[in-house]
């Protein structure tokens, strides 16, 4: 009995399954992610597309390309997967869409081109090689954020832009989520892909010895992507103090009225919210800014803006704060005390770097002790020192919490701090992204 011929849709799905099998035969750590996609015909897309759940394909393109050679389809499948694994669909924010799309495509294609597998290999054009060389000279690791920032700084010519789009186009990004729509379903999908991405990295690390000649730059890229993104907001809360404020606490109740109600009415308690509420707020705090030549003004300003954004939030500061901002290199160059959100905003509006010499952390701590002796820091909770890590630490521990916030330097080990101090490592790109409202996942 003859079987009915397969429909076009069934043939296309068989092709996609074959592409997936061919890739996972060599890179089985990709199977978890590649198996997440459902398949759907869509003649409106020129090649392939995804929204993070469905792989959309143009049937005519798929059939024609498979007859010629399946390699572009196999690359395309991996291309879509890497967009999802590296959070490209969800992290555009307010960036210009066309440049962001191109930056994501260049990043993904560079990873695929680094994989030493025949099923993904394609000749590299002169333009492609030149593009990779240019960005690798500028960036320690190719990321969409870094490439996009270079695009913005270079002022990419329209002709060059079109050449790059033609060279690196693989998939249509029309189904990527709108960054202006913060839908719960999209956030849930993003978290699912982040989990898959972490599991993929774990599998690659386990199989590293077997696949190190095949997986190219993928493991390094995943390691960078999953490096714990800093949560400066949570970190700053370590320097907050509890204090009662005169305001109703809707989450609590007065136990006296509660008991009185039970006594008078049996099982009817009287619920009266307390007139005071214990809130956690920043009080006496010192923020030291390393203004040596090794710290760029853009990064320093981004750090201050992030600090300002946190401190101006409701319940983060008292009506009268006592924050001392010190600019310093090998000596304290500027000291400014702010006592309100308005003063902090005014300081930010007119901020300029003072200094530019070497780095020595000790003068800041000496200056703080002078301020304490003068009674200006009577309730000092802590000191936060923003620096690149190239400096001399004090030998004596402090009797207040001290934290060094370091910029991570590409290719260099994280700096050590004295045992009495805390340490937070941040990526320069992540700090700059915080100015655009991008937060850690």
VEXKOLRO-263778 format. One record per residue (C-alpha): x, y, z; residue in one letter. Coordinates in steps of 0.5 Angstrom, whole numbers, plus 500, padded with zeros to 3 digits. Example, Ala and Ser with C-alpha at 12.3 -4.5 7.8 and 13.67 -1.06 7.14 Angstrom:
> xx|yy|zz|aa
> 525|491|516|A .
> 527|498|514|S .
This chain:
> xx|yy|zz|aa
> 500|500|500|X .
> 503|507|498|X .
> 504|512|503|X .
> 501|519|501|X .
> 506|524|499|X .
> 508|529|504|X .
> 506|536|504|X .
> 510|542|503|X .
> 510|543|510|X .
> 512|536|513|X .
> 518|537|508|X .
> 520|543|511|X .
> 519|541|518|X .
> 523|535|516|X .
> 529|539|513|X .
> 529|543|519|X .
> 530|537|524|X .
> 535|534|519|X .
> 539|541|520|X .
> 538|541|527|X .
> 540|533|528|X .
> 547|535|523|X .
> 549|541|528|X .
> 547|537|534|X .
> 551|531|532|X .
> 557|535|533|X .
> 555|540|538|X .
> 550|536|542|X .
> 550|542|548|X .
> 545|546|543|X .
> 540|541|542|X .
> 536|543|549|X .
> 536|550|545|X .
> 534|548|538|X .
> 529|543|541|X .
> 525|549|544|X .
> 523|552|537|X .
> 516|550|534|X .
> 516|551|526|X .
> 511|555|522|X .
> 511|557|515|X .
> 511|564|513|X .
> 512|567|506|X .
> 512|574|509|X .
> 519|573|512|X .
> 525|573|506|X .
> 529|567|510|X .
> 528|565|517|X .
> 526|569|523|X .
> 524|567|531|X .
> 520|571|536|X .
> 524|566|541|X .
> 518|561|541|X .
> 517|559|534|X .
> 522|559|528|X .
> 518|562|522|X .
> 521|560|515|X .
> 520|562|508|X .
> 518|555|505|X .
> 521|557|498|X .
> 527|559|501|X .
> 528|553|505|X .
> 526|548|499|X .
> 531|552|494|X .
> 537|553|499|X .
> 536|545|501|X .
> 537|543|494|X .
> 543|547|493|X .
> 547|546|500|X .
> 544|545|507|X .
> 550|549|510|X .
> 546|556|510|X .
> 540|553|513|X .
> 544|550|519|X .
> 548|556|520|X .
> 541|560|520|X .
> 538|555|525|X .
> 545|556|530|X .
> 544|564|528|X .
> 537|564|531|X .
> 539|560|537|X .
> 545|564|539|X .
> 540|570|538|X .
> 536|567|544|X .
> 542|564|548|X .
> 545|571|548|X .
> 539|575|550|X .
> 539|579|543|X .
> 532|579|543|X .
> 530|583|549|X .
> 536|587|550|X .
> 535|593|545|X .
> 532|598|550|X .
> 533|605|547|X .
> 538|603|542|X .
> 537|605|534|X .
> 534|599|532|X .
> 537|598|525|X .
> 544|599|528|X .
> 542|594|534|X .
> 540|589|529|X .
> 547|589|525|X .
> 551|589|531|X .
> 547|583|534|X .
> 548|579|527|X .
> 556|581|526|X .
> 557|578|533|X .
> 553|572|532|X .
> 556|571|525|X .
> 563|572|528|X .
> 562|566|533|X .
> 559|561|528|X .
> 565|563|523|X .
> 570|561|529|X .
> 566|554|530|X .
> 571|549|526|X .
> 565|544|523|X .
> 564|543|516|X .
> 557|543|517|X .
> 557|550|519|X .
> 563|552|515|X .
> 563|558|509|X .
> 568|562|505|X .
> 569|569|509|X .
> 569|575|504|X .
> 574|580|505|X .
> 569|585|508|X .
> 567|580|513|X .
> 575|579|515|X .
> 576|586|515|X .
> 570|587|519|X .
> 572|582|524|X .
> 579|585|525|X .
> 577|592|526|X .
> 572|590|532|X .
> 577|585|535|X .
> 582|591|535|X .
> 577|595|539|X .
> 574|590|543|X .
> 576|585|548|X .
> 570|580|546|X .
> 565|582|541|X .
> 558|584|544|X .
> 553|587|540|X .
> 553|593|546|X .
> 560|594|544|X .
> 559|594|537|X .
> 553|598|537|X .
> 557|603|541|X .
> 563|603|536|X .
> 558|604|530|X .
> 555|610|534|X .
> 562|613|535|X .
> 564|612|528|X .
> 558|615|525|X .
> 557|609|520|X .
> 556|612|513|X .
> 550|609|509|X .
> 554|606|504|X .
> 558|602|509|X .
> 552|600|513|X .
> 548|597|507|X .
> 554|593|505|X .
> 555|590|512|X .
> 547|589|512|X .
> 548|585|506|X .
> 554|581|508|X .
> 551|579|515|X .
> 544|578|514|X .
> 541|571|516|X .
> 534|572|519|X .
> 529|577|520|X .
> 528|581|526|X .
> 521|583|525|X .
> 518|578|531|X .
> 523|581|536|X .
> 519|584|542|X .
> 518|591|542|X .
> 523|594|548|X .
> 517|599|550|X .
> 512|593|551|X .
> 514|590|558|X .
> 510|584|558|X .
> 510|579|563|X .
> 510|574|558|X .
> 516|577|555|X .
> 520|577|561|X .
> 518|570|563|X .
> 520|568|556|X .
> 527|572|557|X .
> 528|568|564|X .
> 527|561|560|X .
> 532|563|555|X .
> 537|565|560|X .
> 536|559|564|X .
> 537|555|557|X .
> 543|559|556|X .
> 546|557|563|X .
> 545|550|562|X .
> 548|550|555|X .
> 554|553|558|X .
> 555|548|563|X .
> 554|543|558|X .
> 560|546|554|X .
> 564|546|560|X .
> 563|539|561|X .
> 565|537|554|X .
> 570|542|553|X .
> 576|537|552|X .
> 572|534|547|X .
> 569|540|543|X .
> 575|545|544|X .
> 577|545|537|X .
> 570|545|535|X .
> 566|550|539|X .
> 570|556|537|X .
> 569|562|541|X .
> 562|560|544|X .
> 565|558|551|X .
> 568|565|552|X .
> 562|569|550|X .
> 558|565|554|X .
> 562|566|560|X .
> 562|573|559|X .
> 555|574|558|X .
> 553|570|564|X .
> 559|573|569|X .
> 554|576|574|X .
> 552|582|572|X .
> 552|587|578|X .
> 546|589|582|X .
> 549|596|585|X .
> 542|598|588|X .
> 542|592|592|X .
> 549|593|594|X .
> 548|600|596|X .
> 543|598|601|X .
> 548|595|605|X .
> 550|602|607|X .
> 543|604|609|X .
> 540|604|616|X .
> 534|603|619|X .
> 530|608|623|X .
> 523|610|625|X .
> 519|615|621|X .
> 513|618|622|X .
> 508|615|617|X .
> 503|610|617|X .
> 505|603|616|X .
> 500|599|612|X .
> 503|592|613|X .
> 503|593|621|X .
> 498|594|626|X .
> 498|596|634|X .
> 498|590|638|X .
> 494|594|644|X .
> 488|595|640|X .
> 488|588|637|X .
> 488|585|644|X .
> 483|591|646|X .
> 478|589|641|X .
> 479|581|643|X .
> 477|583|650|X .
> 471|587|649|X .
> 468|584|643|X .
> 470|577|643|X .
> 473|575|636|X .
> 473|582|633|X .
> 480|585|634|X .
> 481|592|632|X .
> 486|593|627|X .
> 490|600|627|X .
> 496|601|623|X .
> 502|604|627|X .
> 504|611|626|X .
> 511|610|625|X .
> 514|605|620|X .
> 521|602|620|X .
> 524|604|613|X .
> 531|603|611|X .
> 535|609|608|X .
> 541|612|606|X .
> 544|616|612|X .
> 552|618|613|X .
> 555|616|607|X .
> 562|617|603|X .
> 563|616|596|X .
> 570|617|593|X .
> 571|617|586|X .
> 578|615|583|X .
> 579|621|578|X .
> 586|618|576|X .
> 588|618|568|X .
> 586|611|568|X .
> 579|612|570|X .
> 575|615|564|X .
> 570|621|565|X .
> 565|617|562|X .
> 565|611|566|X .
> 566|616|573|X .
> 560|620|570|X .
> 556|614|569|X .
> 557|611|576|X .
> 555|617|579|X .
> 549|617|575|X .
> 547|610|577|X .
> 548|612|585|X .
> 544|618|584|X .
> 538|614|581|X .
> 538|610|587|X .
> 539|615|592|X .
> 533|619|589|X .
> 528|614|589|X .
> 523|614|595|X .
> 525|611|601|X .
> 532|611|599|X .
> 534|618|603|X .
> 532|622|609|X .
> 529|629|608|X .
> 536|631|611|X .
> 542|626|608|X .
> 549|627|609|X .
> 553|624|603|X .
> 560|626|602|X .
> 563|626|595|X .
> 570|626|594|X .
> 574|626|588|X .
> 581|624|589|X .
> 587|621|585|X .
> 594|621|589|X .
> 590|626|594|X .
> 583|629|595|X .
> 582|634|590|X .
> 575|636|591|X .
> 570|635|597|X .
> 563|636|597|X .
> 557|635|602|X .
> 550|634|600|X .
> 544|634|604|X .
> 538|633|600|X .
> 536|630|593|X .
> 536|637|590|X .
> 543|638|592|X .
> 545|632|589|X .
> 542|633|583|X .
> 545|640|582|X .
> 552|637|583|X .
> 551|632|578|X .
> 548|637|573|X .
> 555|641|574|X .
> 560|635|575|X .
> 567|635|572|X .
> 573|631|574|X .
> 578|634|578|X .
> 585|631|578|X .
> 588|626|573|X .
> 595|624|577|X .
> 596|617|580|X .
> 592|613|585|X .
> 593|612|592|X .
> 587|610|597|X .
> 590|612|603|X .
> 589|620|603|X .
> 581|619|602|X .
> 581|615|609|X .
> 585|620|612|X .
> 580|625|610|X .
> 574|621|613|X .
> 578|621|619|X .
> 578|628|619|X .
> 571|629|618|X .
> 569|624|623|X .
> 573|628|628|X .
> 570|635|626|X .
> 563|631|627|X .
> 561|632|620|X .
> 560|624|620|X .
> 557|622|626|X .
> 553|617|624|X .
> 558|614|618|X .
> 555|608|615|X .
> 560|606|610|X .
> 565|608|604|X .
> 564|606|597|X .
> 570|607|593|X .
> 570|607|585|X .
> 576|605|582|X .
> 580|601|577|X .
> 584|598|582|X .
> 591|601|581|X .
> 592|604|588|X .
> 595|603|595|X .
> 591|601|600|X .
> 591|603|607|X .
> 594|598|612|X .
> 589|599|618|X .
> 582|596|618|X .
> 576|601|618|X .
> 571|601|624|X .
> 565|602|618|X .
> 563|598|612|X .
> 568|600|606|X .
> 567|597|599|X .
> 571|598|593|X .
> 567|598|586|X .
> 572|596|581|X .
> 572|596|573|X .
> 573|589|571|X .
> 580|590|566|X .
> 580|585|560|X .
> 585|580|560|X .
> 587|582|567|X .
> 585|578|574|X .
> 580|581|579|X .
> 584|586|584|X .
> 585|583|591|X .
> 582|588|597|X .
> 584|587|604|X .
> 580|582|608|X .
> 576|588|612|X .
> 573|591|605|X .
> 568|589|601|X .
> 569|588|593|X .
> 564|589|587|X .
> 566|588|580|X .
> 563|591|574|X .
> 563|591|567|X .
> 565|598|564|X .
> 559|596|558|X .
> 554|594|563|X .
> 555|601|567|X .
> 554|605|561|X .
> 548|601|559|X .
> 545|603|566|X .
> 545|610|563|X .
> 540|607|558|X .
> 536|604|563|X .
> 539|597|562|X .
> 538|593|569|X .
> 541|586|570|X .
> 537|580|569|X .
